[in-house]
Amino acid sequence: MFTRFRSMPLAAMAVLLGCALTTTAPVAAQDKPKKEKKKKEEAKGGGISVSKAFMPAAKKLEDAGKAKDAAAMQAALAEGQSTATTPDDKYLVGFYQLQLGLLNKDQGLQAQGLDAMLESGKTPAESVAVYNFFSGNFAYGAKDYPKAIQRLEAAKAAGSTETSLPAMLMDSYLSAGQIDKGWEIAKAGIDAARAAGTRPSEELYVRPAQAFQKANRTNEMLDVLAMRVQDYPTPATWRNTLYIVLQQAAGDKDLTLDILRLMKATNSMLQRPEYLEYSALAVEAGFPGEVVGVIKHGQKAGVIPAKDPHFDKILESQEPRAAADASAVAADAGKPATLANPKAARATGDALVGNGEPAKAIPLYEAALKAAPTDGLVQYRLGVAQALAGQADAAAASFAKVQGNRQRLAQLWAIHAKAGAAPAAAAAPAPTTGS
């Protein structure tokens, strides 16, 4: 589940900003410096040159800062805000607003201070990244996404290395309705993590997928979710993805059965209704061996109780048929007439896969495909048989040729086949519902 990116803890933020303050603390009003010293400092780009009108407030601010006297600093700021006229003056006001915000743990005042410093144009180069990042962080927390984008992009351009910046910037774009830009940032983060040999943060998938779903851009959402199951091939992520694919099946029983088969292969059938639907469709399609197999799978997973009147009745009728069917299918598989008949070859291959013998189905599908090279269903079923038989590379090649309404399913099967040298871990079943 997506958790909104949180602002950095106050203590950590104070440490980081405190370090920045230490390294960039302006030389505030002292006794009036000599003009030559002042010119040298300005030439070097160091120090702050305050206006004459601001000088009294600047001295009070400096003294209050050294003493960490919040009350005195607040009074000096009130005075200074009315006399600050130059960029240097305004930078110094912002500096002490930030300082006071840190002392009082007031993020609103910290945000004001950062804005004042950044907008003054006097922020030292070494602090541009950190100040922009925290300004963006505050804006993000306030749901001011346009400002968050502006500041976070500036922090990124200045070389910020904050680990939370990409995700926060991505979410700012998504929340501002700029979905494609948000996904662009997320995908760059995914590619970078994969290139580094690490697993990308799951939020880089979840948030864009949510945004695409909200915008009714289902194909793009499924593209994102397909990438997600590559890095997070858990029963839960497979279930989430395949449920959306199921919704698109729109009453196509044959396609629905194929989707449920992939759910079974990925151990993502976690509730009783899924087994009810799968078994009913397999009974209707005439695959008794597959019916028995899926019910046994549900019992082993703990979703179907060992004693269940509904499923016990199905087993009572289908187990005898499964035994007889297995013998007939085995006999048909070896007949030249079966191989010569594309329809019979496919049907026999389907039965073999349902009976748990995918390797024996492969030559039958290949024979059917040779007779009808453009048959997308046979191409798809060949890929499934190859995947279940452990032939991942051959399966990927077969799935790459699938077009039409099973193209997405073929893509997902290819992902599972690639990762499927080791079977998916079984997940704890969800609470069961009535039949």
C-alpha positions in Angstrom: 0.0 0.0 0.0 1.2 3.4 -0.8 2.3 5.6 2.1 2.6 9.3 1.4 6.2 10.4 1.5 6.8 12.0 4.9 8.7 15.1 5.6 12.1 14.5 7.1 12.1 14.1 10.9 12.7 17.5 12.6 15.9 16.4 14.3 17.5 15.2 11.1 16.3 18.3 9.3 17.8 20.6 11.9 21.1 18.7 11.7 21.3 19.1 8.0 20.2 22.7 7.9 22.3 23.4 10.9 25.3 22.2 9.1 24.4 24.4 6.1 24.0 27.3 8.5 27.4 26.7 10.0 29.2 26.7 6.7 27.3 29.7 5.2 26.7 31.9 8.2 26.9 35.4 7.0 29.3 37.9 8.6 26.7 40.2 10.0 27.1 43.7 11.2 30.3 44.3 13.2 32.0 47.6 13.7 31.9 49.3 10.3 34.5 47.5 8.2 37.1 49.4 6.3 36.2 49.8 2.6 39.2 48.0 1.4 38.4 44.9 3.5 34.8 45.0 2.3 35.8 45.2 -1.3 38.2 42.2 -1.0 35.4 40.1 0.6 32.9 41.0 -2.1 35.5 40.3 -4.8 36.0 36.8 -3.2 32.2 36.3 -3.0 32.4 35.9 0.8 30.4 37.6 3.5 27.3 39.7 3.5 27.3 43.4 3.0 24.3 45.0 4.8 22.8 48.4 4.2 23.3 51.2 6.6 19.6 51.2 7.6 19.7 47.5 8.3 22.9 47.6 10.3 21.3 48.0 13.8 18.9 45.1 13.3 21.7 42.9 11.8 23.8 43.4 14.9 20.9 42.4 17.2 20.2 39.4 15.0 23.8 38.3 15.2 23.9 38.7 19.0 20.7 36.8 19.4 21.9 34.0 17.2 25.1 33.6 19.2 23.1 33.5 22.4 20.4 31.3 20.8 17.9 33.7 22.3 14.7 33.1 20.4 12.8 36.0 21.9 15.5 38.5 21.1 15.9 37.1 17.6 12.1 37.4 17.0 12.2 41.0 18.1 15.2 41.8 16.0 13.5 40.1 13.0 10.5 42.3 13.4 12.7 45.3 13.3 14.9 44.0 10.5 12.0 43.2 8.2 11.0 46.9 8.0 14.6 48.0 7.2 15.8 45.3 4.9 16.0 46.7 1.4 19.0 45.1 -0.4 19.4 41.4 -1.5 22.0 41.0 1.2 19.7 42.4 3.8 16.9 40.1 2.7 19.2 37.1 2.7 20.2 37.9 6.2 16.5 38.2 7.3 15.8 34.8 5.8 18.9 33.3 7.4 17.7 34.3 10.9 14.1 33.3 10.1 15.4 29.9 9.4 17.6 30.0 12.6 14.6 31.0 14.7 12.4 28.3 13.0 15.0 25.7 14.0 15.2 27.0 17.6 11.4 27.0 17.9 10.8 23.8 15.8 8.5 25.9 13.6 8.6 24.5 10.1 6.4 27.3 8.7 9.1 29.8 9.7 11.8 27.6 8.4 10.1 27.5 5.1 9.8 31.3 5.0 13.5 31.7 5.8 14.5 29.3 3.0 12.3 31.1 0.6 13.7 34.5 1.6 17.3 33.3 1.2 16.7 31.6 -2.1 14.7 34.5 -3.6 17.4 37.0 -2.5 19.8 35.5 -5.1 22.5 35.5 -2.4 22.5 31.8 -1.4 26.1 30.4 -1.6 26.5 27.9 -4.3 27.3 25.1 -1.9 24.0 25.6 -0.2 21.7 25.9 -3.2 21.0 22.2 -3.4 20.1 21.7 0.3 18.1 24.9 0.7 16.0 24.1 -2.4 15.5 20.5 -1.3 14.2 21.5 2.1 12.1 24.3 0.6 10.6 21.7 -1.8 10.1 19.3 1.1 8.1 21.9 3.0 6.0 22.8 -0.1 5.4 19.1 -0.7 4.2 18.7 2.9 1.8 21.6 2.4 0.5 20.0 -0.9 1.8 23.0 -2.8 2.9 20.8 -5.7 3.9 23.5 -8.3 6.2 25.0 -5.8 7.5 21.6 -4.7 8.3 20.8 -8.3 10.1 24.1 -8.8 12.3 23.7 -5.7 13.0 20.0 -6.1 14.0 20.5 -9.7 16.3 23.3 -8.6 17.8 21.0 -6.0 18.3 18.3 -8.5 19.9 20.7 -10.9 22.2 21.8 -8.2 23.4 18.3 -7.5 21.3 17.3 -4.5 22.1 13.8 -3.3 19.1 13.5 -1.0 17.8 9.9 -1.4 14.1 10.9 -1.1 14.3 13.6 -3.7 13.4 11.4 -6.8 10.3 9.9 -5.1 9.1 13.2 -3.7 9.6 14.9 -7.1 7.8 12.1 -8.9 4.9 12.3 -6.5 4.7 16.1 -6.8 4.3 15.8 -10.6 1.7 13.0 -10.2 -0.2 15.0 -7.6 -0.1 18.0 -9.8 -1.7 16.0 -12.7 1.5 15.8 -14.7 1.4 12.0 -14.9 3.7 11.4 -17.8 6.4 13.5 -16.3 6.0 11.8 -12.9 6.3 8.4 -14.6 9.3 9.6 -16.5 11.1 10.4 -13.2 9.9 7.1 -11.7 11.2 5.1 -14.7 14.5 6.8 -14.6 14.8 5.8 -10.9 13.8 2.3 -11.7 16.3 2.0 -14.5 19.1 3.5 -12.3 18.4 1.1 -9.5 18.3 -1.9 -11.8 21.6 -0.8 -13.4 23.1 -0.6 -10.0 22.0 -4.1 -9.2 19.5 -3.0 -6.5 15.7 -3.4 -6.4 13.8 -0.2 -7.0 11.5 1.2 -4.4 8.1 -0.3 -4.8 6.6 3.2 -4.6 8.2 4.0 -7.9 5.6 1.6 -9.4 2.6 2.0 -7.0 2.1 5.8 -7.3 2.3 6.0 -11.1 0.0 3.0 -11.4 -2.5 4.7 -9.1 -2.2 7.9 -11.1 -2.8 6.1 -14.4 -5.7 4.2 -12.9 -7.3 7.4 -11.7 -6.9 8.9 -15.2 -8.5 5.8 -16.8 -5.3 5.0 -18.6 -5.5 1.2 -18.1 -2.9 0.1 -20.6 -0.2 2.4 -19.1 -1.2 1.2 -15.6 -0.7 -2.4 -16.7 2.7 -1.5 -18.2 3.8 -0.2 -14.8 2.4 -3.2 -13.0 4.1 -5.6 -15.4 7.4 -3.9 -14.5 6.5 -4.1 -10.8 6.0 -7.9 -10.8 9.5 -8.2 -12.4 11.0 -6.7 -9.2 8.3 -7.8 -6.7 7.0 -11.2 -8.0 5.0 -11.9 -4.8 1.6 -13.5 -4.8 0.1 -10.2 -3.7 1.5 -8.2 -6.6 0.6 -10.9 -9.1 -2.9 -10.9 -7.7 -3.3 -7.2 -7.9 -2.1 -7.1 -11.5 -4.1 -10.1 -12.7 -7.3 -8.9 -11.1 -7.1 -5.9 -13.4 -6.5 -8.1 -16.4 -9.5 -10.2 -15.3 -11.7 -7.1 -15.3 -10.8 -6.6 -18.9 -11.8 -10.1 -19.9 -15.4 -8.8 -20.1 -17.2 -12.1 -19.8 -14.9 -14.1 -22.2 -14.9 -17.4 -20.4 -11.9 -18.9 -22.3 -9.8 -15.8 -21.7 -10.9 -15.8 -18.0 -9.8 -19.4 -17.6 -6.4 -18.5 -19.1 -6.0 -15.6 -16.6 -6.9 -17.9 -13.7 -4.4 -20.4 -14.9 -1.7 -17.8 -14.6 -3.0 -16.8 -11.1 -2.6 -20.5 -10.1 0.9 -20.6 -11.6 1.9 -17.5 -9.6 0.2 -18.8 -6.4 -1.9 -15.7 -6.4 -5.3 -17.4 -6.0 -5.9 -16.5 -2.4 -9.7 -16.6 -1.9 -12.4 -19.2 -2.3 -14.4 -17.4 -5.1 -11.4 -17.7 -7.4 -11.4 -21.5 -7.0 -15.1 -21.6 -7.5 -14.8 -19.7 -10.8 -11.8 -21.6 -12.0 -13.3 -25.1 -11.2 -16.7 -24.1 -12.8 -15.0 -22.8 -16.0 -12.8 -25.9 -16.3 -15.8 -28.2 -15.8 -17.7 -26.3 -18.5 -14.6 -26.5 -20.8 -14.4 -30.3 -20.3 -11.0 -30.5 -18.4 -11.7 -32.9 -15.5 -8.1 -33.4 -14.7 -7.6 -29.6 -14.5 -10.7 -29.3 -12.2 -9.3 -31.9 -9.8 -5.8 -30.3 -10.0 -7.0 -26.8 -9.1 -9.2 -28.0 -6.2 -6.2 -29.9 -4.8 -4.1 -26.8 -5.2 -6.6 -24.8 -3.2 -6.6 -27.4 -0.4 -2.9 -27.5 -0.3 -2.8 -23.7 -0.1 -5.3 -23.8 2.8 -7.9 -21.8 0.9 -10.2 -24.8 0.5 -10.8 -26.9 3.7 -10.1 -30.6 3.5 -13.8 -31.2 4.0 -15.9 -28.8 1.9 -19.4 -29.9 0.7 -19.3 -27.8 -2.5 -15.9 -28.8 -3.7 -16.3 -32.4 -2.4 -19.3 -32.8 -4.7 -17.2 -31.5 -7.7 -14.4 -33.9 -6.9 -16.9 -36.8 -6.6 -18.1 -36.2 -10.1 -14.8 -35.1 -11.8 -12.2 -37.5 -10.3 -13.5 -40.6 -12.2 -13.8 -38.6 -15.4 -10.2 -37.3 -14.9 -8.8 -40.8 -14.7 -10.6 -41.9 -17.8 -9.8 -38.7 -19.6 -6.1 -39.0 -18.8 -5.9 -42.5 -20.4 -7.8 -41.3 -23.5 -5.6 -38.1 -23.9 -2.4 -40.1 -23.5 -3.6 -42.5 -26.3 -4.6 -39.6 -28.6 -1.4 -37.7 -28.1 0.6 -40.5 -29.7 -1.6 -40.9 -32.8 -0.4 -39.5 -36.1 -4.0 -38.5 -36.9 -4.0 -36.2 -33.9 -0.8 -34.4 -35.0 -2.3 -34.1 -38.5 -5.4 -32.4 -37.3 -4.7 -28.9 -35.9 -7.9 -28.7 -33.9 -7.4 -32.1 -32.4 -3.8 -31.4 -31.7 -4.6 -28.2 -29.8 -7.4 -29.8 -27.8 -5.2 -32.7 -26.8 -2.4 -30.3 -25.9 -4.8 -28.3 -23.7 -5.9 -31.4 -21.9 -2.3 -32.5 -21.3 -1.4 -29.1 -19.8 -4.5 -29.3 -17.6 -3.4 -32.7 -16.5 0.0 -31.4 -15.5 1.9 -32.7 -18.5 3.0 -29.5 -20.3 6.1 -31.0 -21.9 4.0 -33.7 -23.7 1.8 -30.9 -25.0 4.5 -29.0 -26.7 4.9 -31.1 -29.9 1.1 -31.1 -30.3 1.0 -27.3 -30.2 3.9 -27.1 -32.6 2.1 -29.4 -35.0 -1.0 -27.3 -34.8 1.0 -24.1 -35.3 2.7 -25.5 -38.3 -0.6 -26.1 -39.9 -2.0 -22.7 -38.9 1.0 -20.3 -38.3 -1.3 -17.3 -37.6 -3.3 -19.0 -34.9 -2.6 -16.7 -32.0 -4.3 -18.9 -29.4 -2.1 -21.9 -30.3 0.9 -19.6 -30.2 -0.1 -18.5 -26.7 -0.8 -22.0 -25.5 2.5 -23.2 -26.8 4.2 -20.5 -24.7 2.3 -21.5 -21.6 3.3 -25.2 -22.1 6.9 -24.2 -22.6 6.9 -22.0 -19.5 5.3 -24.7 -17.3 7.9 -27.2 -18.7 10.7 -24.9 -17.6 11.7 -23.8 -21.1 11.9 -20.1 -20.2 13.8 -18.9 -23.3 11.5 -20.8 -25.7 8.5 -19.6 -23.9 9.7 -16.0 -24.2 10.1 -16.4 -27.9 6.6 -17.8 -28.3 5.0 -15.2 -26.2 6.7 -12.4 -28.1 4.7 -13.5 -31.2 1.3 -13.3 -29.5 -1.0 -10.5 -30.6 -4.6 -9.7 -29.8 -6.5 -10.1 -26.5 -3.8 -12.4 -25.0 -0.9 -10.1 -25.7 -0.9 -8.7 -22.2 -1.3 -12.1 -20.7 1.6 -13.4 -22.8 3.8 -10.6 -21.6 3.0 -11.5 -18.0 3.6 -15.2 -18.6 7.0 -14.3 -20.1 7.9 -12.4 -16.9 6.8 -15.3 -14.7 8.7 -17.8 -16.9 11.9 -15.7 -16.6 11.6 -15.5 -12.9 10.1 -19.0 -12.5 13.2 -21.1 -12.2 12.2 -21.0 -8.6 8.5 -21.3 -7.9 6.6 -18.3 -6.3 6.3 -18.5 -2.5 2.9 -19.4 -1.3 1.1 -16.6 0.6 -1.2 -16.9 3.5 -4.8 -17.2 2.3 -7.2 -14.3 2.8 -10.3 -14.9 4.9 -12.7 -17.2 3.0 -16.1 -16.1 1.8 -19.2 -18.1 1.2 -19.8 -19.9 -2.1 
